[in-house]
Amino acid sequence: METETVYIPKIENVRKAAATLNGVAAVTPLTKSLRYSKTFEANVLLKREDLQVVRSYKIRGAYNKISSLSEEEREKGIVCASAGNHSQGVAYSCKELKIKGTIYMPSPTPKQKIEQVKMFGEDYIDIVLEGDTFDDANKAAMAECERQGKTFVHPFDDEKVIEGQATVGLEILEQTKKAIDYVFVAVGGGGLASGLASVFHVLSPQTKIIGVEPEGAPSMKTSLDNNENIKLDKIDKFVDGAAVQRVGDKTFAICQQLLKEMITIPEGKVCQEILDLYNKDAVVVEPAGALTLAALSLFKDEIKGKNVVCVVSGSNNDILRTPEIKERALLYANLKHYFIVRFPQRAGALKDFVAEILGPNDDITHFQYTKKNAKVYAPAVVGIELKDEADLEPLIARMKARNFYGDYLNNKPDLFQYLV
């Protein structure tokens, strides 16, 4: 039985992709981060793909794929399914190449994302809202391809797409004369990681490529750990630019061979990184864009004194998500806690809770209560923000001593989601 040959992009094909992208995708800066370099005592460089015209690296793969189509294929048009950065890259490419495209999105897609896609594609794209989930939209997109003979532009599991994303690696090596010890790259479907790793495998084999996924969507890590491409039953879609249930077959095979390590980062840690980047560096990133920087603390000892590159993959972050980002960051830091509090149904009970239960630095940030008839106690859902995580145990002890304690919700995800 013959062993199947794994497709790995050839350097000459990546160079051709770079030539194709010339004047379309920006050669994004590779800049030193003074803050991260000082924090980790390393030379930390940021590859700023968030500065692309569509604010993510996805333009590279989309344009390279669509521009490779034959005249007949161009005439029939293309189809994709995406509610994220891929759809924007495809829309922009359709307008640049004057090719008609149809983009399928789930019906609940936020209006802001739909408007962004329309802006980039203008009259060259049609948007179809289909179903409640990405799978629904994807199924409808594939059906149109079969029905009308159109080309499906996959977000990651396609040779031309991978070669387009690989140009990120080519640029990094051309932008610094120093030998690179580590590259951290976000992994969703694996197109960027597999393309970049392929370039470094040939041109800088000593560089360690570290893939980074969100903890709630560990599709590549799970697959690598099990030595087969596995579809996850359920994922947390918060880090939407890097949250897929199943990675690509081609990308899995490449990453299996070329990634030095595959790690996951808690969503809450990613959120804190987003806030720090905004507050300390005036850099706006989407959750996937912060993944690589959030990973550095796990390698603090290894990267000391080394040359390190973090790919900042995108900045399509909706400002309306800011409260959720702050909430997740506080929960991860053990500074935000939710309780069911049993309030005696008497005048002054809330005043007693504030005066005798809360610590001097504790702050109530969430309160849901309805007075019940003919009951001694009535439950309230109360969110409390602490200044120091060490204040939690004394707070619980005071609630229990005065019979206010009902339940702790942070470690009960199903109940937490329902009540909060």
C-alpha positions as CSV (number, residue, x, y, z in Angstrom):
1,M,0.0,0.0,0.0
2,E,1.5,3.3,-1.1
3,T,1.8,6.2,1.4
4,E,-0.2,9.2,0.2
5,T,2.1,12.2,-0.6
6,V,1.3,15.2,1.5
7,Y,0.9,18.4,-0.5
8,I,3.3,21.1,0.7
9,P,3.4,24.4,-1.2
10,K,6.5,24.9,-3.4
11,I,8.5,28.1,-2.8
12,E,8.3,29.0,-6.5
13,N,4.5,28.8,-6.3
14,V,4.5,31.1,-3.2
15,R,6.7,33.5,-5.0
16,K,4.3,33.5,-7.9
17,A,1.5,34.2,-5.5
18,A,3.4,37.1,-4.1
19,A,3.8,38.5,-7.6
20,T,0.0,38.0,-8.2
21,L,-0.7,39.9,-5.0
22,N,1.6,42.8,-5.8
23,G,-0.4,46.0,-5.6
24,V,-3.5,44.2,-4.2
25,A,-2.4,42.9,-0.8
26,A,-0.2,45.2,1.3
27,V,3.3,44.2,2.3
28,T,2.4,44.7,5.9
29,P,5.0,46.0,8.4
30,L,7.1,43.8,10.7
31,T,7.6,46.1,13.7
32,K,9.3,45.7,17.0
33,S,7.0,45.9,20.1
34,L,8.8,47.7,22.8
35,R,6.3,46.6,25.5
36,Y,6.4,42.9,24.6
37,S,10.1,42.9,24.1
38,K,10.7,44.4,27.5
39,T,8.1,42.2,29.2
40,F,9.6,38.9,27.8
41,E,13.3,40.1,27.5
42,A,13.2,39.1,23.9
43,N,13.1,40.8,20.5
44,V,9.4,40.6,19.7
45,L,8.3,41.5,16.2
46,L,4.7,41.9,15.2
47,K,3.6,41.1,11.6
48,R,0.7,43.5,11.2
49,E,-1.8,41.7,9.0
50,D,-4.5,43.8,10.8
51,L,-3.3,46.6,8.5
52,Q,-4.4,45.0,5.3
53,V,-7.1,46.8,3.3
54,V,-9.7,44.2,4.4
55,R,-8.1,44.3,7.9
56,S,-6.9,40.6,7.8
57,Y,-4.5,38.3,5.9
58,K,-7.5,36.6,4.2
59,I,-7.2,38.9,1.1
60,R,-4.0,36.9,0.2
61,G,-5.5,33.5,-0.2
62,A,-8.8,34.7,-1.7
63,Y,-7.3,36.8,-4.4
64,N,-4.6,34.2,-5.3
65,K,-7.3,31.6,-5.7
66,I,-9.8,33.7,-7.7
67,S,-7.1,35.1,-10.0
68,S,-6.0,31.6,-10.9
69,L,-9.4,30.7,-12.4
70,S,-9.7,30.1,-16.1
71,E,-11.8,32.4,-18.3
72,E,-14.6,29.9,-18.4
73,E,-14.6,29.6,-14.6
74,R,-14.5,33.4,-14.2
75,E,-17.4,33.8,-16.6
76,K,-19.6,31.4,-14.4
77,G,-18.6,33.2,-11.2
78,I,-17.6,32.1,-7.7
79,V,-19.3,31.2,-4.5
80,C,-18.1,31.2,-0.9
81,A,-19.7,30.7,2.6
82,S,-18.4,32.9,5.3
83,A,-19.6,35.5,7.8
84,G,-16.1,36.6,8.7
85,N,-12.8,37.8,7.2
86,H,-12.8,35.3,4.3
87,S,-16.0,36.9,2.9
88,Q,-14.4,40.3,2.9
89,G,-11.3,39.0,1.2
90,V,-13.5,37.3,-1.4
91,A,-15.7,40.4,-1.9
92,Y,-12.7,42.7,-2.4
93,S,-11.1,40.2,-4.9
94,C,-14.3,39.9,-6.9
95,K,-14.4,43.7,-7.3
96,E,-10.7,43.9,-8.2
97,L,-10.9,41.1,-10.8
98,K,-14.4,42.1,-12.0
99,I,-15.8,38.6,-11.3
100,K,-19.3,38.0,-10.1
101,G,-19.4,36.3,-6.6
102,T,-22.2,35.0,-4.4
103,I,-21.5,35.0,-0.6
104,Y,-23.6,32.9,1.7
105,M,-24.0,33.9,5.3
106,P,-26.1,32.6,8.2
107,S,-29.2,34.7,8.8
108,P,-28.1,35.9,12.3
109,T,-25.0,37.5,10.8
110,P,-24.6,41.0,12.4
111,K,-25.6,43.9,10.1
112,Q,-22.1,45.4,10.5
113,K,-20.4,42.4,8.9
114,I,-22.9,42.3,6.0
115,E,-22.3,46.0,5.3
116,Q,-18.5,45.5,5.4
117,V,-18.8,42.8,2.8
118,K,-21.1,45.0,0.6
119,M,-18.6,47.9,0.9
120,F,-15.7,45.8,-0.3
121,G,-17.5,43.9,-3.1
122,E,-19.9,46.6,-4.3
123,D,-21.9,45.5,-7.4
124,Y,-19.7,42.4,-8.0
125,I,-21.1,40.4,-5.1
126,D,-24.5,39.2,-4.0
127,I,-25.1,38.3,-0.4
128,V,-27.5,35.4,0.5
129,L,-28.6,34.9,4.1
130,E,-29.3,31.2,4.6
131,G,-30.2,29.2,7.7
132,D,-29.3,29.8,11.3
133,T,-25.7,28.4,11.3
134,F,-22.6,28.4,9.2
135,D,-23.2,24.8,8.2
136,D,-26.6,25.8,6.8
137,A,-25.0,28.6,4.7
138,N,-22.2,26.4,3.6
139,K,-24.5,23.6,2.5
140,A,-26.6,26.1,0.4
141,A,-23.4,27.5,-1.1
142,M,-22.2,24.1,-2.2
143,A,-25.6,23.3,-3.7
144,E,-25.4,26.5,-5.9
145,C,-21.9,25.4,-7.1
146,E,-23.2,22.0,-8.1
147,R,-26.4,23.4,-9.7
148,Q,-24.7,26.2,-11.7
149,G,-21.2,24.9,-12.2
150,K,-19.6,27.7,-10.2
151,T,-16.2,27.6,-8.4
152,F,-16.3,27.3,-4.6
153,V,-13.6,29.4,-2.9
154,H,-12.7,27.6,0.3
155,P,-11.5,29.7,3.2
156,F,-8.5,27.4,3.9
157,D,-8.4,23.9,2.4
158,D,-7.3,24.8,-1.1
159,E,-3.8,24.8,-2.6
160,K,-4.0,28.3,-4.1
161,V,-5.5,29.7,-0.9
162,I,-2.7,28.2,1.2
163,E,0.0,29.5,-1.3
164,G,-1.6,33.0,-1.0
165,Q,-1.5,32.9,2.8
166,A,2.1,31.5,2.6
167,T,3.2,34.9,1.3
168,V,3.1,36.2,4.9
169,G,6.0,33.9,5.7
170,L,7.9,35.1,2.6
171,E,7.5,38.7,3.7
172,I,8.6,38.1,7.2
173,L,11.9,36.5,6.0
174,E,12.5,39.4,3.6
175,Q,11.8,42.0,6.3
176,T,14.4,41.1,8.8
177,K,18.1,40.1,8.5
178,K,18.1,38.5,11.9
179,A,17.6,34.7,12.3
180,I,14.1,34.1,13.6
181,D,13.9,31.6,16.5
182,Y,10.1,31.5,16.9
183,V,7.0,32.3,14.9
184,F,3.6,32.3,16.7
185,V,0.6,31.9,14.3
186,A,-3.1,31.7,14.9
187,V,-4.9,28.6,13.7
188,G,-8.5,28.4,12.6
189,G,-8.8,26.1,9.6
190,G,-5.0,26.1,9.2
191,G,-4.5,27.9,5.9
192,L,-2.2,30.6,7.3
193,A,-0.3,28.2,9.6
194,S,0.3,25.6,6.9
195,G,1.4,28.1,4.3
196,L,3.7,30.0,6.6
197,A,5.2,26.8,8.0
198,S,5.9,25.5,4.5
199,V,7.9,28.6,3.7
200,F,10.0,28.5,6.9
201,H,10.5,24.7,6.4
202,V,12.5,25.5,3.3
203,L,14.0,29.0,3.9
204,S,14.5,28.9,7.7
205,P,14.2,25.4,9.0
206,Q,15.6,26.2,12.4
207,T,12.7,28.5,13.2
208,K,10.1,26.9,15.5
209,I,6.5,27.5,14.3
210,I,4.0,27.5,17.1
211,G,0.3,27.2,16.3
212,V,-2.2,28.9,18.6
213,E,-5.9,28.1,18.9
214,P,-8.6,29.2,21.3
215,E,-9.2,26.8,24.1
216,G,-12.9,26.5,23.2
217,A,-12.2,25.5,19.6
218,P,-9.2,23.2,19.7
219,S,-9.8,21.5,16.4
220,M,-6.2,21.4,15.1
221,K,-4.7,20.4,18.5
222,T,-7.3,17.6,19.0
223,S,-6.7,16.3,15.5
224,L,-2.9,16.4,15.9
225,D,-3.1,14.7,19.3
226,N,-5.2,11.9,17.8
227,N,-3.3,11.6,14.6
228,E,-6.4,12.1,12.4
229,N,-8.6,15.0,11.3
230,I,-11.4,15.1,13.8
231,K,-14.6,17.2,13.7
232,L,-15.5,18.7,17.1
233,D,-19.1,18.3,18.1
234,K,-19.3,21.7,19.8
235,I,-17.1,24.8,19.9
236,D,-17.0,28.2,21.5
237,K,-17.3,30.6,18.6
238,F,-16.2,33.7,20.5
239,V,-12.7,33.8,18.8
240,D,-14.6,33.7,15.5
241,G,-11.6,34.2,13.3
242,A,-10.0,31.0,14.6
243,A,-13.0,28.8,15.6
244,V,-13.8,26.0,13.3
245,Q,-15.2,22.5,14.0
246,R,-12.9,20.8,11.6
247,V,-9.7,21.9,10.0
248,G,-8.8,21.3,6.4
249,D,-7.5,17.9,5.3
250,K,-4.6,19.5,3.4
251,T,-3.8,22.0,6.2
252,F,-3.9,19.2,8.8
253,A,-1.4,17.1,6.9
254,I,1.0,20.1,6.5
255,C,0.7,21.1,10.1
256,Q,1.1,17.6,11.3
257,Q,4.5,17.6,9.6
258,L,5.7,21.1,10.1
259,L,4.4,22.7,13.3
260,K,6.8,22.5,16.2
261,E,4.0,22.7,18.7
262,M,0.2,23.4,18.9
263,I,-1.2,25.1,21.9
264,T,-4.5,26.5,23.1
265,I,-5.3,29.8,24.9
266,P,-8.3,30.5,27.2
267,E,-10.8,33.0,25.7
268,G,-10.6,35.1,28.8
269,K,-6.8,35.5,28.4
270,V,-7.3,36.5,24.8
271,C,-9.8,39.2,26.0
272,Q,-7.3,40.6,28.4
273,E,-4.8,40.8,25.6
274,I,-7.2,42.7,23.4
275,L,-7.8,45.3,26.2
276,D,-4.1,45.6,26.9
277,L,-3.3,46.1,23.2
278,Y,-5.9,48.9,23.0
279,N,-5.1,50.6,26.3
280,K,-1.3,50.3,26.2
281,D,-0.4,50.3,22.5
282,A,-3.5,51.9,20.8
283,V,-3.8,48.8,18.6
284,V,-7.2,47.4,17.8
285,V,-7.4,43.7,17.1
286,E,-10.1,41.1,16.8
287,P,-9.9,38.1,19.2
288,A,-8.0,35.9,16.7
289,G,-5.5,38.7,16.2
290,A,-4.6,38.6,19.9
291,L,-4.1,34.9,20.1
292,T,-0.4,34.8,19.3
293,L,0.4,37.6,21.8
294,A,-1.6,35.9,24.5
295,A,0.6,32.8,24.0
296,L,3.9,34.5,24.8
297,S,3.6,34.1,28.5
298,L,3.5,30.3,28.2
299,F,6.9,30.5,26.5
300,K,8.5,33.1,28.8
301,D,11.6,31.1,29.6
302,E,12.1,29.6,26.1
303,I,11.9,32.9,24.2
304,K,14.1,35.0,26.5
305,G,16.9,36.5,24.4
306,K,15.4,35.2,21.2
307,N,14.0,36.7,18.0
308,V,10.3,36.1,18.0
309,V,7.6,37.0,15.5
310,C,3.9,37.1,16.3
311,V,1.4,37.3,13.4
312,V,-1.3,39.7,14.3
313,S,-3.9,38.2,11.9
314,G,-6.7,40.7,11.9
315,S,-8.6,43.7,13.4
316,N,-12.2,43.2,12.4
317,N,-13.5,43.7,15.9
318,D,-17.1,45.0,16.5
319,I,-17.0,47.7,19.2
320,L,-20.4,46.4,20.4
321,R,-18.4,43.3,21.7
322,T,-16.4,45.4,24.1
323,P,-18.6,44.7,27.2
324,E,-18.4,41.0,26.6
325,I,-14.6,41.2,26.1
326,K,-14.2,43.0,29.4
327,E,-16.5,40.5,31.1
328,R,-14.6,37.5,29.8
329,A,-11.3,39.1,30.9
330,L,-12.6,39.7,34.4
331,L,-14.0,36.2,34.7
332,Y,-10.6,34.7,33.6
333,A,-8.8,36.9,36.1
334,N,-11.1,35.7,38.9
335,L,-12.2,39.2,39.5
336,K,-15.9,38.9,38.4
337,H,-18.2,36.5,40.3
338,Y,-21.9,35.7,40.0
339,F,-24.0,34.3,42.9
340,I,-27.5,33.4,43.7
341,V,-28.1,35.5,46.8
342,R,-31.0,34.6,49.2
343,F,-32.4,38.0,50.3
344,P,-34.8,38.0,53.4
345,Q,-38.0,39.6,52.2
346,R,-37.9,42.5,54.6
347,A,-37.1,46.2,54.4
348,G,-33.4,47.0,54.7
349,A,-32.1,43.6,53.5
350,L,-30.3,45.0,50.6
351,K,-28.8,47.8,52.8
352,D,-27.5,45.1,55.2
353,F,-26.0,43.1,52.3
354,V,-24.1,46.2,51.0
355,A,-23.0,47.3,54.5
356,E,-22.1,44.0,56.1
357,I,-21.3,41.5,53.3
358,L,-19.5,43.5,50.6
359,G,-15.8,44.4,51.2
360,P,-14.6,48.0,50.9
361,N,-13.4,47.4,47.3
362,D,-16.2,45.1,46.1
363,D,-18.6,46.5,43.5
364,I,-22.1,45.2,42.4
365,T,-22.2,45.2,38.6
366,H,-25.2,42.9,38.0
367,F,-28.5,42.6,40.0
368,Q,-31.7,40.7,39.1
369,Y,-34.3,40.4,41.8
370,T,-38.1,39.9,41.9
371,K,-40.0,40.0,45.2
372,K,-41.9,36.8,45.9
373,N,-45.2,36.6,47.8
374,A,-45.5,34.4,50.9
375,K,-41.9,33.5,51.0
376,V,-39.3,34.2,53.7
377,Y,-36.4,34.4,51.2
378,A,-36.3,35.5,47.5
379,P,-33.3,34.7,45.2
380,A,-31.4,37.4,43.3
381,V,-28.7,36.9,40.7
382,V,-25.9,39.2,41.8
383,G,-22.6,40.0,39.9
384,I,-19.7,41.3,42.0
385,E,-16.4,42.7,40.7
386,L,-13.4,42.4,43.0
387,K,-10.2,44.3,43.1
388,D,-8.2,41.3,44.2
389,E,-9.1,37.6,43.6
390,A,-8.0,36.9,47.2
391,D,-11.2,38.7,48.4
392,L,-13.5,36.0,47.0
393,E,-13.3,33.5,49.9
394,P,-13.9,36.1,52.7
395,L,-16.9,37.4,50.7
396,I,-18.4,33.9,50.5
397,A,-17.7,33.3,54.1
398,R,-19.5,36.5,55.1
399,M,-22.5,35.6,52.9
400,K,-22.8,32.1,54.5
401,A,-22.4,33.5,58.0
402,R,-25.4,35.9,57.5
403,N,-27.5,33.3,55.5
404,F,-27.3,35.3,52.3
405,Y,-25.5,32.6,50.3
406,G,-27.5,30.6,47.8
407,D,-25.1,29.3,45.1
408,Y,-22.0,30.2,43.1
409,L,-22.6,30.4,39.4
410,N,-19.1,30.8,37.8
411,N,-18.4,27.1,37.8
412,K,-21.8,26.1,36.6
413,P,-21.7,27.0,32.9
414,D,-25.1,25.8,31.9
415,L,-26.9,27.6,34.8
416,F,-24.6,30.6,34.3
417,Q,-25.5,31.0,30.7
418,Y,-29.2,30.7,31.4
419,L,-29.3,33.2,34.3
420,V,-26.6,35.7,33.2
